[in-house]
Structure formats: structure tokens, C-alpha cells
Amino acid sequence: MRAAVLSIRNLRSACRHQRNTYSSAFVRRRSHLIESSSSSVYRLPNNAKINKFLFPTIFISRPFSTDAASKVNVTEVNRAGPLVEYERRIAAGELVDGDACQLLQVGTLRELQRLYDEIVESADACRLDRYAAPEKTVRNGWFWSRLMPQSSYSPVNGLYLYGGVGTGKTMLMDLFFDQLPCNWRKKRIHFHDFMLNVHSRLQRHKGVADPLEVVAGEISDEAILLCLDEFMVTDVADALILNRLFRHLFSNGVILVATSNRAPDNLYEGGLQRDLFLPFIETLKERCVVHEIGSAVDYRKLTSAEQGFYFIGKDLSGLLKQKFEQLIGENVASPQVVEVVMGRTLQVPLGANGCAYFSFEELCDKPLGAADYFGLFKNFHTLALEGVPKFGLHNRTAAYRFVTLVDVMYENRSRLLCTAEGSPQELFENVVTVSDAQQMAPRTSSRSRRNDDSDLCVDNELGFAKDRTISRLTEMNSKEYLEQHAEERKLLSQELVNADAVVQA
């Protein structure tokens, strides 16, 4: 029974990006584009002891205009591809766009369509069809490469998309990925998950002369087209292996499509031993077309959150536990242990009915990382997190872990209940980049400046990551996100019932 359930979960994960996982209302709001003069503002009631995080439910909308449509001539591109599919969704009313940002989206879609056309035209040369080559040749590719070393760079350059938070990078990449044939050797994965997989493979091949070459051979055997979402480098161990890893991958013909908040030259900025990372940046720019998505609109903030689970205030543990007990129903919460990668385990203080309860200290003040969080959300779909503090110099490490936690939750479409000392913006108001710190106006009094800046955290990586975290916390508390989460849980429950019936039969 357990094997059947795990098989279904794996199948759902593999097919996740082959269908539109958003509800139609959520897709329309997330992809809704407004004029640049519009803004999204939330208000917190001042006369309430317990403040729920509220967002506007009304914003200006305009249909896809004929003027913007005239900028895109569908006859200029093939009858298949991301740009054609985007136009089809516009015509069908599945996406509603405004003039100002429509042109910015179209510029990115043209790049994706160009890449799509080039890959389709060179599919045989790129060895994309997993069934075209004999299985034995694919399986033993690394062995033969050791006997007869050779480079086989792809005739097609990849694409590196970067831009601010909420600009639609992930949606556009998924649109591109979904248009590619199912029989191709392709993979779409979050960068955190990809690096965990790499480290796990390296551990498995420990003792080999060049384990990175072996790992690159395995990855390229599985996927020639590699789509990495949220490409960012904050860990020195990742930074030190990326250059050699991708040199092998590109040499094996891998085509990279990546999204990121950072331009290539700004990756791992200020990191330890960055000089060893710089060759990777040059290799990345050589093997990928770099394209910026220049939109100031955060689509994730264009959602409503009339009923969320983000509570602001102190001494709210009783309220959070009450909400937690409502979600687990008649089940009894108890301590549990979940397995993560490489034989590690994670202690869950309270868990029941797919819901886990942690204090912030238990989850973010301890030496945990992305692997632990991925393991947690393979077993739980909802997290109740008590006591999220405001971040600054005194708890910078915990802030990094919280950013990673939110990234993993968002990737797994998990639900968050939490109590916090302030709104998402207020949590990170003391975290700034070097550039922001230099632009801060000096205080007239040196004493007041020392008091104000004593907990100021000047950190480039965390300063850039905070915008993404604020945006995702905003969306995760939205009505549309929570409705989508409930719909996915309902579908999974039905599949489990069906699997149980098959096993019993």
C-alpha cells in the first residue's frame, strides 16, 4: 500500500508541470498586468489586538488590447511553442494582460520561442529523443567517455532569464517546458533541489577519481534540456563545484534554461572564494543567451487574502495551536521523525493529518538546511510556525534559513500558518544590500544613528533574497493560493482512495 501511494506521489510530481496547476481565477490574477502607475498596497488595522495580514481585493484590470496584440504577429512563428500557446490563452480568456507589461512579456516570450524553434530544428543533433539511441548506449555513456574522452557541445545555446520578484519568470519557463515533447530528455527542477541531488550523487560516488564527471554524466544521460528555476548561489560548497560541474554538463551537450533574480555577473556577489566561482559566470554567459525581464509589477501581490493564516502580534501561541487543532480535526498530534537525504532524520515536535507544528527556534535556529525542509514537506503539506521574529544582524543565519524554508514551501505549494512580530515587509526592514546601505541618509545625531543601525544587517545575498521572500509570503497567504492548496489536497486524497481500492482488489 505504501509503495502504491509513493508511486502515485512520484507520478504527480513528474506530471506537475505538464498541466496548469492554478485555478483559473488564480492564473488570471497572477498573470494580470497593470499599468506601471498602479500599485498594490496592504493595510493593517490599528485598532485590533490580533492583526490578520490583509491585501487589497480590488485592482485595475484591462483586457488584452488590440494595440498590444498588433505587436505580436502569430504568423511570424511556428504553430507550436510558448509564444503561440501564450497567444492562444489570451484569445481564450485564460490570461488577462495590460498594455504596459504585455510588451515586456512578449520580449521574453520571443526569446523562448526562438529557443524552442532552434531546439526543435536541431532535436536530432542535440540527442533529445530518449528513444532514438539504444538504451545500452545511453546507460554506458559515461564509461565510453572515459575510454574515449570527447566534447559534444550542443549546437543550441540555452537561455538565462533574470528579473525582479514576481515578474512571471517561473510561469514563462513552465510555459516553455510544457510545450516540449514528452519523449525528450528534459527535466524541470528548482535549483535548491537540483543541488541537493548533486550532493547526494557525489556522496554515492565518493572515492571515484573525478566524481563530478560521473555525476555530470548521469545527469546528462537523464536530461539534455535542463530547466533550473530560481538559480541562486549562497553556499560556498555549491559555488566551488558549479564551474567544474557545468563544464562537464555543457561538454556533454546539456542545454540550460534558468531563471534567477540576479544577473550572471551578480551571482554569489561577495561570497567566500568568489574568484574560484568567476570562471563559471563566463562559461554561463558563453553557453546561454542572457535576457532580462524588466517589469516592476509583482504579480504575486495582485492576489487577495481576505482569509489567511498570517497573524501579527506577541503571545499568540494559543491562537496558533487552536488553528492547528482545527486543521488536524479528530487526529491526535504527536512527535514524529521524518527521513531526509543521505540517511538523515528530522524531529517533528507535533504532527498529524499532514500538518506539522514547530516553533521558529526549532526550525530556523538549529543547523538545518534545504535538504531537511524538502524532507519535511514530502511528509507534510501544512506548517504551523510559531514566533517568526524581525530579522537583523543578530539573527542573520536564522534569516537565511527562513528564506530557504519559504522557498521550499512555495516550490511544494505547501500551506503556512504562522505568528510573527510584523508584516513580511517589517520582518526584513533591517536587512539591506551594500548599495542600499550606502544610499541611506546619515543621521544628524551620531548617537541616534548608532541606536538605529545597531541591528542593521548589510548583506547582498540576503538583501536581494528578502524581496522574493516577502512576495512569496504575500502570495502564500492569498485566497487564491489557499484555494489551490485545498484543491490539490482533495485530488491527492481521491487518488489515495483509488490506490487503496486497487490494492484491495
Beta strands, then each sheet from edge to edge (+ up, - down):
strand 1: 51-52
strand 2: 158-163
strand 3: 186-190
strand 4: 225-229
strand 5: 255-260
strand 6: 288-293
strand 7: 310-312
strand 8: 334-339
strand 9: 345-352
strand 10: 355-359
strand 11: 382-388
strand 12: 415-420
strand 13: 431-432
strand 14: 457-458
sheet 1: 1+ 7- 12- 11- 10- 9+ 8-
sheet 2: 3+ 4+ 5+ 2+ 6+
sheet 3: 13+ 14+
end
